[in-house]
Amino acid sequence: MLVADILKTKGNAIETVKMEQSLRITTQTLASRNIGALVVTNGEGGLCGIISERDIIRAIAENGAAAMESNVKAFMTANVVTCTAADTIVEVMGRMTQGRFRHMPIVDGDQLVGIISIGDVVKHRIAETEFEVEAMRGYIASG
């Protein structure tokens, strides 16, 4: 199964934030959308980073409540690991596990085309495994 299969089900909606946005507004966006991360873009919409709940907690732990008035650029993860729609779910799951992150932007060249979470990946991997089990049961029962 490929990342493209997740996009077919999930869609290509991408929540973004600009680097200059405050952490206060960013946390409000995360809470109102019930999501755990936002893709950080520059003025042209290009991928610059990602800001997650974990990044915001770290900012508050290091700087106290004053961090909430700082901009996203100060605390975002700039070295973003990405994938393409052609990557397999197993490959993506491995990268997410090894890098200890839960959100991965999907790119096509230099274009941002989506974002997936570890929850999306696990959900589709379970579905894939269940399909394989049922196919194996059918094969054994017919033989």
The first five atom37 places (N, CA, C, CB, O) and aatype in JSON, in Angstrom:
{
  "aatype": [12, 10, 19, 0, 3, 9, 10, 11, 16, 11, 7, 2, 0, 9, 6, 16, 19, 11, 12, 6, 5, 15, 10, 1, 9, 16, 16, 5, 16, 10, 0, 15, 1, 2, 9, 7, 0, 10, 19, 19, 16, 2, 7, 6, 7, 7, 10, 4, 7, 9, 9, 15, 6, 1, 3, 9, 9, 1, 0, 9, 0, 6, 2, 7, 0, 0, 0, 12, 6, 15, 2, 19, 11, 0, 13, 12, 16, 0, 2, 19, 19, 16, 4, 16, 0, 0, 3, 16, 9, 19, 6, 19, 12, 7, 1, 12, 16, 5, 7, 1, 13, 1, 8, 12, 14, 9, 19, 3, 7, 3, 5, 10, 19, 7, 9, 9, 15, 9, 7, 3, 19, 19, 11, 8, 1, 9, 0, 6, 16, 6, 13, 6, 19, 6, 0, 12, 1, 7, 18, 9, 0, 15, 7],
  "atom_mask": [
    [1, 1, 1, 1, 1],
    [1, 1, 1, 1, 1],
    [1, 1, 1, 1, 1],
    [1, 1, 1, 1, 1],
    [1, 1, 1, 1, 1],
    [1, 1, 1, 1, 1],
    [1, 1, 1, 1, 1],
    [1, 1, 1, 1, 1],
    [1, 1, 1, 1, 1],
    [1, 1, 1, 1, 1],
    [1, 1, 1, 0, 1],
    [1, 1, 1, 1, 1],
    [1, 1, 1, 1, 1],
    [1, 1, 1, 1, 1],
    [1, 1, 1, 1, 1],
    [1, 1, 1, 1, 1],
    [1, 1, 1, 1, 1],
    [1, 1, 1, 1, 1],
    [1, 1, 1, 1, 1],
    [1, 1, 1, 1, 1],
    [1, 1, 1, 1, 1],
    [1, 1, 1, 1, 1],
    [1, 1, 1, 1, 1],
    [1, 1, 1, 1, 1],
    [1, 1, 1, 1, 1],
    [1, 1, 1, 1, 1],
    [1, 1, 1, 1, 1],
    [1, 1, 1, 1, 1],
    [1, 1, 1, 1, 1],
    [1, 1, 1, 1, 1],
    [1, 1, 1, 1, 1],
    [1, 1, 1, 1, 1],
    [1, 1, 1, 1, 1],
    [1, 1, 1, 1, 1],
    [1, 1, 1, 1, 1],
    [1, 1, 1, 0, 1],
    [1, 1, 1, 1, 1],
    [1, 1, 1, 1, 1],
    [1, 1, 1, 1, 1],
    [1, 1, 1, 1, 1],
    [1, 1, 1, 1, 1],
    [1, 1, 1, 1, 1],
    [1, 1, 1, 0, 1],
    [1, 1, 1, 1, 1],
    [1, 1, 1, 0, 1],
    [1, 1, 1, 0, 1],
    [1, 1, 1, 1, 1],
    [1, 1, 1, 1, 1],
    [1, 1, 1, 0, 1],
    [1, 1, 1, 1, 1],
    [1, 1, 1, 1, 1],
    [1, 1, 1, 1, 1],
    [1, 1, 1, 1, 1],
    [1, 1, 1, 1, 1],
    [1, 1, 1, 1, 1],
    [1, 1, 1, 1, 1],
    [1, 1, 1, 1, 1],
    [1, 1, 1, 1, 1],
    [1, 1, 1, 1, 1],
    [1, 1, 1, 1, 1],
    [1, 1, 1, 1, 1],
    [1, 1, 1, 1, 1],
    [1, 1, 1, 1, 1],
    [1, 1, 1, 0, 1],
    [1, 1, 1, 1, 1],
    [1, 1, 1, 1, 1],
    [1, 1, 1, 1, 1],
    [1, 1, 1, 1, 1],
    [1, 1, 1, 1, 1],
    [1, 1, 1, 1, 1],
    [1, 1, 1, 1, 1],
    [1, 1, 1, 1, 1],
    [1, 1, 1, 1, 1],
    [1, 1, 1, 1, 1],
    [1, 1, 1, 1, 1],
    [1, 1, 1, 1, 1],
    [1, 1, 1, 1, 1],
    [1, 1, 1, 1, 1],
    [1, 1, 1, 1, 1],
    [1, 1, 1, 1, 1],
    [1, 1, 1, 1, 1],
    [1, 1, 1, 1, 1],
    [1, 1, 1, 1, 1],
    [1, 1, 1, 1, 1],
    [1, 1, 1, 1, 1],
    [1, 1, 1, 1, 1],
    [1, 1, 1, 1, 1],
    [1, 1, 1, 1, 1],
    [1, 1, 1, 1, 1],
    [1, 1, 1, 1, 1],
    [1, 1, 1, 1, 1],
    [1, 1, 1, 1, 1],
    [1, 1, 1, 1, 1],
    [1, 1, 1, 0, 1],
    [1, 1, 1, 1, 1],
    [1, 1, 1, 1, 1],
    [1, 1, 1, 1, 1],
    [1, 1, 1, 1, 1],
    [1, 1, 1, 0, 1],
    [1, 1, 1, 1, 1],
    [1, 1, 1, 1, 1],
    [1, 1, 1, 1, 1],
    [1, 1, 1, 1, 1],
    [1, 1, 1, 1, 1],
    [1, 1, 1, 1, 1],
    [1, 1, 1, 1, 1],
    [1, 1, 1, 1, 1],
    [1, 1, 1, 1, 1],
    [1, 1, 1, 0, 1],
    [1, 1, 1, 1, 1],
    [1, 1, 1, 1, 1],
    [1, 1, 1, 1, 1],
    [1, 1, 1, 1, 1],
    [1, 1, 1, 0, 1],
    [1, 1, 1, 1, 1],
    [1, 1, 1, 1, 1],
    [1, 1, 1, 1, 1],
    [1, 1, 1, 1, 1],
    [1, 1, 1, 0, 1],
    [1, 1, 1, 1, 1],
    [1, 1, 1, 1, 1],
    [1, 1, 1, 1, 1],
    [1, 1, 1, 1, 1],
    [1, 1, 1, 1, 1],
    [1, 1, 1, 1, 1],
    [1, 1, 1, 1, 1],
    [1, 1, 1, 1, 1],
    [1, 1, 1, 1, 1],
    [1, 1, 1, 1, 1],
    [1, 1, 1, 1, 1],
    [1, 1, 1, 1, 1],
    [1, 1, 1, 1, 1],
    [1, 1, 1, 1, 1],
    [1, 1, 1, 1, 1],
    [1, 1, 1, 1, 1],
    [1, 1, 1, 1, 1],
    [1, 1, 1, 1, 1],
    [1, 1, 1, 0, 1],
    [1, 1, 1, 1, 1],
    [1, 1, 1, 1, 1],
    [1, 1, 1, 1, 1],
    [1, 1, 1, 1, 1],
    [1, 1, 1, 0, 1]
  ],
  "atom_positions": [
    [[0.85, -1.17, 0.0], [0.0, 0.0, 0.0], [0.9, 1.24, 0.0], [-0.97, 0.0, 1.23], [1.96, 1.26, 0.62]],
    [[0.44, 2.26, -0.71], [1.24, 3.47, -0.87], [0.62, 4.66, -0.14], [1.39, 3.79, -2.35], [-0.55, 4.65, 0.22]],
    [[1.42, 5.68, 0.06], [0.94, 6.93, 0.65], [-0.21, 7.48, -0.19], [2.1, 7.98, 0.76], [-1.14, 8.08, 0.36]],
    [[-0.16, 7.28, -1.5], [-1.25, 7.73, -2.38], [-2.59, 7.13, -1.96], [-0.95, 7.35, -3.85], [-3.62, 7.78, -2.09]],
    [[-2.58, 5.9, -1.45], [-3.81, 5.26, -0.98], [-4.38, 5.97, 0.24], [-3.54, 3.79, -0.65], [-5.6, 6.08, 0.38]],
    [[-3.52, 6.45, 1.1], [-3.98, 7.23, 2.26], [-4.6, 8.53, 1.79], [-2.8, 7.52, 3.25], [-5.65, 8.94, 2.28]],
    [[-3.95, 9.19, 0.83], [-4.47, 10.46, 0.32], [-5.84, 10.29, -0.34], [-3.5, 11.06, -0.69], [-6.69, 11.18, -0.24]],
    [[-6.07, 9.15, -1.0], [-7.37, 8.9, -1.62], [-8.48, 8.9, -0.58], [-7.37, 7.56, -2.38], [-9.58, 9.39, -0.83]],
    [[-8.19, 8.34, 0.59], [-9.17, 8.26, 1.67], [-9.24, 9.56, 2.45], [-8.85, 7.11, 2.6], [-10.32, 10.07, 2.74]],
    [[-8.09, 10.08, 2.8], [-8.0, 11.24, 3.69], [-8.23, 12.56, 2.97], [-6.65, 11.26, 4.36], [-8.82, 13.49, 3.53]],
    [[-7.75, 12.64, 1.74], [-7.81, 13.9, 1.01], [-6.51, 14.66, 1.13], [0.0, 0.0, 0.0], [-5.57, 14.22, 1.81]],
    [[-6.46, 15.8, 0.47], [-5.22, 16.57, 0.4], [-5.25, 17.84, 1.24], [-4.93, 16.93, -1.02], [-4.42, 18.73, 1.05]],
    [[-6.18, 17.94, 2.16], [-6.27, 19.16, 2.99], [-5.0, 19.31, 3.81], [-7.51, 19.12, 3.92], [-4.54, 18.37, 4.45]],
    [[-4.44, 20.52, 3.78], [-3.21, 20.81, 4.52], [-3.44, 22.08, 5.32], [-1.98, 20.96, 3.55], [-3.77, 23.12, 4.76]],
    [[-3.28, 21.97, 6.62], [-3.36, 23.14, 7.49], [-1.95, 23.72, 7.6], [-3.95, 22.78, 8.91], [-1.0, 23.02, 7.93]],
    [[-1.84, 25.02, 7.31], [-0.52, 25.65, 7.34], [-0.53, 26.87, 8.25], [-0.09, 26.05, 5.93], [-1.58, 27.38, 8.65]],
    [[0.67, 27.32, 8.56], [0.88, 28.53, 9.34], [2.12, 29.21, 8.77], [1.05, 28.22, 10.88], [3.04, 28.53, 8.3]],
    [[2.14, 30.51, 8.8], [3.31, 31.25, 8.33], [4.34, 31.37, 9.46], [2.9, 32.65, 7.81], [3.98, 31.36, 10.64]],
    [[5.59, 31.49, 9.1], [6.69, 31.55, 10.08], [6.53, 32.69, 11.07], [8.02, 31.69, 9.35], [6.99, 32.59, 12.21]],
    [[5.9, 33.77, 10.66], [5.78, 34.96, 11.5], [4.63, 34.87, 12.5], [5.6, 36.17, 10.64], [4.51, 35.72, 13.39]],
    [[3.79, 33.86, 12.36], [2.62, 33.71, 13.24], [3.08, 33.45, 14.67], [1.7, 32.56, 12.75], [4.1, 32.79, 14.89]],
    [[2.34, 33.95, 15.65], [2.7, 33.72, 17.06], [2.32, 32.3, 17.47], [2.01, 34.75, 17.98], [1.42, 31.69, 16.89]],
    [[3.0, 31.8, 18.48], [2.64, 30.49, 19.02], [1.24, 30.51, 19.63], [3.67, 30.04, 20.08], [0.55, 29.5, 19.61]],
    [[0.81, 31.65, 20.16], [-0.53, 31.76, 20.73], [-1.6, 31.47, 19.67], [-0.74, 33.18, 21.33], [-2.49, 30.65, 19.89]],
    [[-1.5, 32.13, 18.54], [-2.46, 31.91, 17.45], [-2.32, 30.48, 16.91], [-2.24, 32.94, 16.3], [-3.32, 29.84, 16.58]],
    [[-1.1, 29.99, 16.84], [-0.86, 28.63, 16.36], [-1.53, 27.6, 17.25], [0.65, 28.36, 16.28], [-2.13, 26.65, 16.76]],
    [[-1.43, 27.77, 18.57], [-2.06, 26.82, 19.48], [-3.58, 26.88, 19.35], [-1.64, 27.09, 20.94], [-4.26, 25.86, 19.46]],
    [[-4.12, 28.07, 19.12], [-5.56, 28.2, 18.92], [-6.0, 27.46, 17.66], [-5.96, 29.68, 18.83], [-7.06, 26.82, 17.64]],
    [[-5.2, 27.55, 16.61], [-5.51, 26.83, 15.37], [-5.45, 25.34, 15.58], [-4.53, 27.23, 14.25], [-6.35, 24.61, 15.14]],
    [[-4.41, 24.86, 16.26], [-4.3, 23.42, 16.54], [-5.51, 22.92, 17.33], [-3.0, 23.12, 17.32], [-6.09, 21.88, 17.02]],
    [[-5.89, 23.68, 18.35], [-7.02, 23.27, 19.2], [-8.34, 23.31, 18.44], [-7.11, 24.16, 20.43], [-9.14, 22.39, 18.54]],
    [[-8.58, 24.37, 17.68], [-9.86, 24.49, 16.98], [-10.02, 23.46, 15.87], [-10.01, 25.9, 16.41], [-11.14, 23.06, 15.55]],
    [[-8.91, 23.03, 15.27], [-8.96, 22.04, 14.19], [-8.77, 20.6, 14.71], [-7.89, 22.36, 13.15], [-8.91, 19.64, 13.96]],
    [[-8.45, 20.5, 16.01], [-8.22, 19.19, 16.64], [-7.13, 18.4, 15.91], [-9.53, 18.37, 16.66], [-7.3, 17.23, 15.57]],
    [[-6.0, 19.08, 15.68], [-4.86, 18.46, 15.0], [-3.61, 18.65, 15.84], [-4.66, 19.06, 13.58], [-3.6, 19.45, 16.78]],
    [[-2.55, 17.92, 15.51], [-1.34, 17.96, 16.32], [-0.17, 18.69, 15.73], [0.0, 0.0, 0.0], [0.85, 18.86, 16.39]],
    [[-0.29, 19.13, 14.46], [0.83, 19.82, 13.82], [0.33, 20.67, 12.66], [1.89, 18.8, 13.33], [-0.72, 20.4, 12.08]],
    [[1.11, 21.68, 12.34], [0.85, 22.55, 11.2], [2.11, 22.63, 10.35], [0.39, 23.97, 11.66], [3.22, 22.71, 10.88]],
    [[1.94, 22.62, 9.05], [3.06, 22.82, 8.15], [3.37, 24.31, 8.13], [2.75, 22.29, 6.71], [2.46, 25.13, 8.01]],
    [[4.64, 24.66, 8.25], [5.06, 26.05, 8.25], [5.49, 26.42, 6.83], [6.22, 26.3, 9.28], [6.31, 25.73, 6.22]],
    [[4.92, 27.52, 6.34], [5.23, 27.95, 4.98], [5.83, 29.35, 4.98], [3.97, 27.92, 4.11], [5.67, 30.12, 5.94]],
    [[6.52, 29.67, 3.88], [7.03, 31.02, 3.7], [5.99, 31.84, 2.95], [8.4, 31.01, 2.93], [4.87, 31.37, 2.72]],
    [[6.34, 33.05, 2.55], [5.41, 33.93, 1.86], [4.88, 33.37, 0.55], [0.0, 0.0, 0.0], [3.78, 33.73, 0.13]],
    [[5.64, 32.51, -0.11], [5.22, 31.92, -1.39], [4.52, 30.59, -1.21], [6.42, 31.75, -2.3], [4.19, 29.93, -2.2]],
    [[4.3, 30.17, 0.02], [3.64, 28.88, 0.27], [4.59, 27.7, 0.27], [0.0, 0.0, 0.0], [4.14, 26.55, 0.34]],
    [[5.89, 27.95, 0.21], [6.87, 26.87, 0.21], [7.07, 26.29, 1.6], [0.0, 0.0, 0.0], [6.92, 26.99, 2.6]],
    [[7.39, 25.02, 1.67], [7.61, 24.31, 2.93], [8.87, 24.81, 3.61], [7.7, 22.8, 2.68], [9.97, 24.75, 3.05]],
    [[8.72, 25.3, 4.85], [9.86, 25.79, 5.64], [10.09, 24.97, 6.88], [9.64, 27.24, 6.02], [11.2, 24.94, 7.42]],
    [[9.04, 24.3, 7.35], [9.17, 23.54, 8.58], [7.83, 22.96, 8.99], [0.0, 0.0, 0.0], [6.87, 22.94, 8.22]],
    [[7.81, 22.5, 10.22], [6.59, 21.97, 10.81], [6.61, 22.36, 12.29], [6.47, 20.41, 10.62], [7.66, 22.36, 12.93]],
    [[5.45, 22.69, 12.81], [5.34, 23.01, 14.23], [4.31, 22.07, 14.83], [4.94, 24.52, 14.47], [3.18, 21.97, 14.35]],
    [[4.73, 21.38, 15.88], [3.84, 20.39, 16.5], [3.58, 20.77, 17.95], [4.45, 18.98, 16.41], [4.21, 21.66, 18.51]],
    [[2.63, 20.07, 18.52], [2.35, 20.27, 19.95], [3.62, 20.07, 20.77], [1.24, 19.29, 20.43], [3.86, 20.81, 21.73]],
    [[4.41, 19.11, 20.4], [5.65, 18.83, 21.12], [6.61, 20.01, 21.06], [6.33, 17.58, 20.55], [7.26, 20.34, 22.05]],
    [[6.71, 20.66, 19.9], [7.57, 21.84, 19.75], [7.09, 22.97, 20.66], [7.59, 22.31, 18.29], [7.9, 23.67, 21.27]],
    [[5.78, 23.14, 20.75], [5.22, 24.22, 21.57], [5.43, 23.94, 23.06], [3.71, 24.38, 21.27], [5.75, 24.86, 23.81]],
    [[5.27, 22.7, 23.48], [5.52, 22.34, 24.88], [6.98, 22.6, 25.23], [5.16, 20.84, 25.15], [7.29, 23.12, 26.3]],
    [[7.88, 22.24, 24.33], [9.31, 22.47, 24.55], [9.59, 23.98, 24.67], [10.14, 21.85, 23.39], [10.39, 24.39, 25.51]],
    [[8.95, 24.8, 23.83], [9.14, 26.26, 23.87], [8.68, 26.82, 25.21], [8.36, 26.94, 22.73], [9.36, 27.67, 25.79]],
    [[7.54, 26.35, 25.71], [7.03, 26.83, 26.99], [7.92, 26.35, 28.14], [5.58, 26.34, 27.21], [8.17, 27.1, 29.08]],
    [[8.39, 25.12, 28.06], [9.27, 24.59, 29.11], [10.57, 25.4, 29.2], [9.59, 23.11, 28.84], [11.09, 25.62, 30.29]],
    [[11.08, 25.83, 28.06], [12.34, 26.57, 28.04], [12.17, 28.06, 28.31], [13.0, 26.38, 26.7], [13.08, 28.7, 28.86]],
    [[11.02, 28.64, 27.94], [10.86, 30.1, 27.98], [9.66, 30.58, 28.77], [10.77, 30.62, 26.6], [9.42, 31.78, 28.85]],
    [[8.91, 29.68, 29.35], [7.73, 30.07, 30.1], [6.63, 30.6, 29.19], [0.0, 0.0, 0.0], [6.66, 30.42, 27.98]],
    [[5.66, 31.26, 29.8], [4.49, 31.77, 29.07], [4.87, 32.79, 28.0], [3.5, 32.38, 30.04], [4.12, 32.98, 27.04]],
    [[6.0, 33.45, 28.15], [6.44, 34.45, 27.17], [6.64, 33.83, 25.79], [7.74, 35.11, 27.63], [6.55, 34.53, 24.77]],
    [[6.89, 32.54, 25.74], [7.08, 31.86, 24.45], [5.85, 31.99, 23.56], [7.39, 30.38, 24.68], [5.97, 31.97, 22.34]],
    [[4.68, 32.12, 24.17], [3.44, 32.19, 23.4], [3.39, 33.41, 22.49], [2.25, 32.2, 24.33], [2.64, 33.42, 21.51]],
    [[4.16, 34.44, 22.79], [4.18, 35.64, 21.95], [5.29, 35.59, 20.91], [4.34, 36.89, 22.82], [5.39, 36.47, 20.05]],
    [[6.12, 34.56, 20.97], [7.19, 34.39, 19.99], [6.6, 33.87, 18.68], [8.28, 33.42, 20.52], [5.48, 33.37, 18.65]],
    [[7.38, 34.01, 17.61], [6.86, 33.51, 16.34], [7.22, 32.04, 16.15], [7.4, 34.34, 15.17], [8.12, 31.51, 16.8]],
    [[6.51, 31.42, 15.24], [6.66, 29.99, 14.95], [8.09, 29.67, 14.52], [5.68, 29.57, 13.86], [8.63, 28.62, 14.88]],
    [[8.69, 30.57, 13.75], [10.04, 30.32, 13.22], [11.03, 29.98, 14.33], [10.53, 31.53, 12.44], [11.94, 29.18, 14.11]],
    [[10.88, 30.58, 15.49], [11.82, 30.37, 16.59], [11.77, 28.95, 17.15], [11.53, 31.35, 17.7], [12.75, 28.5, 17.75]],
    [[10.67, 28.24, 16.96], [10.51, 26.94, 17.61], [10.14, 25.79, 16.68], [9.49, 27.05, 18.67], [10.04, 24.64, 17.12]],
    [[9.93, 26.08, 15.41], [9.53, 25.04, 14.47], [10.68, 24.07, 14.22], [9.06, 25.66, 13.14], [11.84, 24.38, 14.48]],
    [[10.34, 22.91, 13.73], [11.33, 21.96, 13.25], [11.59, 22.32, 11.8], [10.84, 20.46, 13.41], [10.71, 22.2, 10.95]],
    [[12.81, 22.76, 11.51], [13.13, 23.24, 10.17], [13.55, 22.11, 9.22], [14.23, 24.27, 10.24], [13.28, 22.17, 8.02]],
    [[14.21, 21.1, 9.74], [14.66, 19.98, 8.92], [13.56, 18.93, 8.85], [15.98, 19.37, 9.48], [13.58, 17.94, 9.58]],
    [[12.61, 19.17, 7.97], [11.43, 18.32, 7.89], [11.7, 17.11, 7.02], [10.23, 19.11, 7.36], [12.21, 17.24, 5.9]],
    [[11.36, 15.94, 7.53], [11.42, 14.72, 6.75], [10.1, 14.63, 5.99], [11.66, 13.45, 7.66], [9.03, 14.75, 6.58]],
    [[10.18, 14.43, 4.68], [8.99, 14.36, 3.85], [8.91, 13.0, 3.15], [8.98, 15.5, 2.82], [9.85, 12.21, 3.19]],
    [[7.79, 12.77, 2.51], [7.63, 11.58, 1.7], [6.91, 11.97, 0.42], [6.84, 10.46, 2.47], [6.5, 13.12, 0.26]],
    [[6.77, 11.03, -0.48], [6.01, 11.24, -1.71], [4.83, 10.28, -1.71], [6.91, 11.04, -2.98], [4.78, 9.34, -0.92]],
    [[3.9, 10.53, -2.59], [2.73, 9.66, -2.71], [3.13, 8.25, -3.15], [1.73, 10.24, -3.7], [2.38, 7.3, -2.93]],
    [[4.29, 8.11, -3.77], [4.76, 6.81, -4.25], [5.47, 5.98, -3.18], [5.68, 7.0, -5.42], [5.76, 4.81, -3.41]],
    [[5.74, 6.57, -2.02], [6.39, 5.81, -0.94], [5.41, 4.8, -0.36], [6.9, 6.77, 0.17], [4.2, 5.03, -0.34]],
    [[5.95, 3.69, 0.11], [5.09, 2.7, 0.74], [4.79, 3.09, 2.19], [5.74, 1.3, 0.69], [5.55, 3.83, 2.81]],
    [[3.7, 2.58, 2.69], [3.32, 2.85, 4.07], [4.35, 2.27, 5.02], [1.92, 2.28, 4.37], [4.65, 2.87, 6.06]],
    [[4.9, 1.13, 4.7], [5.92, 0.51, 5.55], [7.16, 1.41, 5.62], [6.29, -0.9, 5.03], [7.73, 1.58, 6.7]],
    [[7.59, 1.97, 4.49], [8.74, 2.87, 4.48], [8.49, 4.1, 5.35], [9.08, 3.3, 3.04], [9.34, 4.49, 6.15]],
    [[7.32, 4.69, 5.18], [6.97, 5.9, 5.93], [6.88, 5.6, 7.42], [5.63, 6.48, 5.43], [7.35, 6.38, 8.24]],
    [[6.27, 4.47, 7.76], [6.16, 4.08, 9.17], [7.55, 3.93, 9.78], [5.36, 2.77, 9.3], [7.78, 4.34, 10.92]],
    [[8.46, 3.35, 9.04], [9.84, 3.2, 9.52], [10.52, 4.53, 9.76], [0.0, 0.0, 0.0], [11.19, 4.71, 10.77]],
    [[10.36, 5.47, 8.82], [10.98, 6.79, 8.98], [10.39, 7.54, 10.16], [10.79, 7.62, 7.7], [11.12, 8.19, 10.91]],
    [[9.08, 7.44, 10.34], [8.42, 8.14, 11.45], [8.87, 7.55, 12.79], [6.89, 8.06, 11.31], [9.11, 8.28, 13.75]],
    [[8.96, 6.24, 12.85], [9.38, 5.57, 14.08], [10.84, 5.89, 14.4], [9.18, 4.05, 13.96], [11.17, 6.22, 15.53]],
    [[11.69, 5.8, 13.4], [13.11, 6.07, 13.61], [13.34, 7.53, 14.01], [13.91, 5.74, 12.34], [14.16, 7.81, 14.89]],
    [[12.63, 8.47, 13.37], [12.81, 9.88, 13.67], [12.01, 10.37, 14.86], [0.0, 0.0, 0.0], [12.19, 11.51, 15.3]],
    [[11.14, 9.52, 15.39], [10.31, 9.84, 16.56], [9.44, 11.08, 16.33], [11.2, 10.05, 17.79], [9.38, 11.98, 17.17]],
    [[8.78, 11.11, 15.17], [7.83, 12.18, 14.9], [6.53, 11.59, 14.4], [8.41, 13.19, 13.88], [6.49, 10.45, 13.94]],
    [[5.46, 12.37, 14.49], [4.13, 11.83, 14.22], [3.44, 12.42, 13.0], [3.27, 12.06, 15.4], [2.34, 11.99, 12.65]],
    [[4.07, 13.37, 12.34], [3.46, 14.01, 11.17], [4.49, 14.14, 10.06], [2.88, 15.39, 11.54], [5.65, 14.49, 10.31]],
    [[4.07, 13.86, 8.82], [5.0, 13.92, 7.7], [4.31, 14.58, 6.49], [5.51, 12.5, 7.33], [3.31, 14.07, 5.99]],
    [[4.86, 15.71, 6.03], [4.34, 16.32, 4.81], [4.62, 15.44, 3.6], [4.94, 17.71, 4.61], [5.63, 14.74, 3.54]],
    [[3.72, 15.49, 2.64], [3.86, 14.75, 1.39], [4.16, 15.78, 0.31], [2.56, 13.91, 1.06], [3.45, 16.77, 0.16]],
    [[5.21, 15.53, -0.45], [5.61, 16.46, -1.5], [5.65, 15.77, -2.86], [6.97, 17.08, -1.18], [5.8, 14.55, -2.97]],
    [[5.5, 16.6, -3.88], [5.68, 16.17, -5.27], [6.63, 17.2, -5.86], [4.3, 16.08, -6.08], [6.22, 18.28, -6.26]],
    [[7.91, 16.84, -5.93], [8.93, 17.82, -6.3], [9.04, 18.85, -5.19], [0.0, 0.0, 0.0], [9.33, 18.5, -4.05]],
    [[8.81, 20.11, -5.52], [8.86, 21.15, -4.5], [7.45, 21.59, -4.07], [9.65, 22.35, -5.0], [7.3, 22.58, -3.35]],
    [[6.43, 20.85, -4.52], [5.05, 21.17, -4.18], [4.57, 20.35, -2.99], [4.13, 20.93, -5.38], [4.76, 19.14, -2.95]],
    [[3.97, 21.01, -2.03], [3.35, 20.35, -0.88], [1.99, 19.82, -1.33], [3.21, 21.33, 0.34], [1.16, 20.59, -1.8]],
    [[1.75, 18.51, -1.18], [0.49, 17.92, -1.68], [-0.37, 17.3, -0.58], [0.79, 16.88, -2.72], [-1.5, 16.91, -0.85]],
    [[0.15, 17.21, 0.63], [-0.64, 16.63, 1.72], [0.21, 16.47, 2.96], [0.0, 0.0, 0.0], [1.38, 16.85, 3.01]],
    [[-0.43, 15.91, 3.98], [0.27, 15.59, 5.22], [-0.41, 14.36, 5.81], [0.25, 16.8, 6.24], [-1.63, 14.21, 5.74]],
    [[0.39, 13.48, 6.39], [-0.16, 12.3, 7.05], [0.37, 12.24, 8.48], [0.2, 11.01, 6.27], [1.44, 12.76, 8.8]],
    [[-0.4, 11.58, 9.31], [0.0, 11.37, 10.7], [0.3, 9.9, 10.91], [-1.11, 11.85, 11.69], [-0.05, 9.05, 10.08]],
    [[0.94, 9.6, 12.02], [1.21, 8.2, 12.34], [-0.11, 7.44, 12.49], [2.05, 8.09, 13.64], [-0.18, 6.24, 12.2]],
    [[-1.16, 8.12, 12.95], [-2.48, 7.49, 13.04], [-3.01, 7.07, 11.69], [0.0, 0.0, 0.0], [-3.57, 5.98, 11.55]],
    [[-2.82, 7.91, 10.67], [-3.24, 7.56, 9.31], [-2.47, 6.34, 8.82], [-3.01, 8.75, 8.34], [-3.04, 5.42, 8.23]],
    [[-1.18, 6.34, 9.07], [-0.31, 5.25, 8.61], [-0.7, 3.94, 9.29], [1.17, 5.58, 8.88], [-0.83, 2.91, 8.63]],
    [[-0.87, 3.97, 10.6], [-1.22, 2.76, 11.34], [-2.59, 2.24, 10.9], [-1.22, 3.02, 12.87], [-2.76, 1.04, 10.7]],
    [[-3.55, 3.12, 10.76], [-4.9, 2.73, 10.32], [-4.84, 1.99, 8.99], [-5.81, 3.96, 10.2], [-5.47, 0.93, 8.84]],
    [[-4.11, 2.53, 8.03], [-4.03, 1.89, 6.72], [-3.18, 0.62, 6.74], [-3.46, 2.85, 5.71], [-3.45, -0.32, 5.99]],
    [[-2.18, 0.58, 7.59], [-1.36, -0.64, 7.71], [-2.19, -1.78, 8.32], [-0.1, -0.38, 8.59], [-2.08, -2.93, 7.89]],
    [[-3.02, -1.46, 9.3], [-3.91, -2.48, 9.9], [-4.88, -2.99, 8.85], [-4.68, -1.89, 11.11], [-5.11, -4.2, 8.74]],
    [[-5.47, -2.08, 8.07], [-6.41, -2.49, 7.02], [-5.72, -3.4, 6.0], [-7.0, -1.25, 6.31], [-6.29, -4.39, 5.55]],
    [[-4.49, -3.05, 5.65], [-3.72, -3.86, 4.71], [-3.46, -5.25, 5.28], [-2.4, -3.16, 4.37], [-3.59, -6.25, 4.57]],
    [[-3.08, -5.32, 6.54], [-2.81, -6.6, 7.2], [-4.08, -7.45, 7.28], [-2.22, -6.38, 8.61], [-4.03, -8.65, 7.04]],
    [[-5.2, -6.83, 7.63], [-6.47, -7.56, 7.7], [-6.86, -8.12, 6.34], [-7.58, -6.65, 8.23], [-7.36, -9.24, 6.25]],
    [[-6.63, -7.35, 5.28], [-6.91, -7.82, 3.93], [-6.05, -9.04, 3.6], [-6.66, -6.69, 2.91], [-6.54, -10.02, 3.04]],
    [[-4.77, -8.97, 3.96], [-3.87, -10.1, 3.69], [-4.29, -11.34, 4.45], [-2.43, -9.72, 4.05], [-4.23, -12.45, 3.92]],
    [[-4.71, -11.17, 5.71], [-5.17, -12.3, 6.53], [-6.39, -12.94, 5.9], [-5.48, -11.84, 7.97], [-6.47, -14.16, 5.8]],
    [[-7.35, -12.12, 5.47], [-8.57, -12.66, 4.84], [-8.24, -13.37, 3.54], [-9.58, -11.54, 4.59], [-8.84, -14.41, 3.24]],
    [[-7.31, -12.83, 2.76], [-6.91, -13.5, 1.52], [-6.26, -14.84, 1.82], [-5.94, -12.6, 0.71], [-6.5, -15.82, 1.11]],
    [[-5.44, -14.89, 2.86], [-4.79, -16.14, 3.24], [-5.82, -17.16, 3.71], [-3.75, -15.89, 4.34], [-5.74, -18.34, 3.36]],
    [[-6.79, -16.72, 4.5], [-7.86, -17.63, 4.96], [-8.64, -18.18, 3.78], [-8.83, -16.9, 5.92], [-8.95, -19.37, 3.74]],
    [[-8.94, -17.33, 2.81], [-9.65, -17.78, 1.61], [-8.84, -18.77, 0.83], [0.0, 0.0, 0.0], [-9.38, -19.75, 0.3]],
    [[-7.55, -18.54, 0.74], [-6.68, -19.45, 0.02], [-6.62, -20.81, 0.71], [-5.28, -18.86, -0.1], [-6.7, -21.84, 0.05]],
    [[-6.48, -20.8, 2.03], [-6.4, -22.05, 2.79], [-7.73, -22.8, 2.71], [-6.03, -21.77, 4.26], [-7.73, -24.02, 2.55]],
    [[-8.84, -22.11, 2.83], [-10.17, -22.74, 2.79], [-10.46, -23.34, 1.42], [-11.25, -21.72, 3.15], [-11.19, -24.33, 1.32]],
    [[-9.92, -22.76, 0.35], [-10.21, -23.26, -0.99], [-9.29, -24.41, -1.38], [-10.08, -22.13, -2.01], [-9.53, -25.1, -2.37]],
    [[-8.25, -24.61, -0.63], [-7.26, -25.59, -1.02], [-7.42, -26.86, -0.36], [0.0, 0.0, 0.0], [-6.64, -27.78, -0.6]]
  ]
}
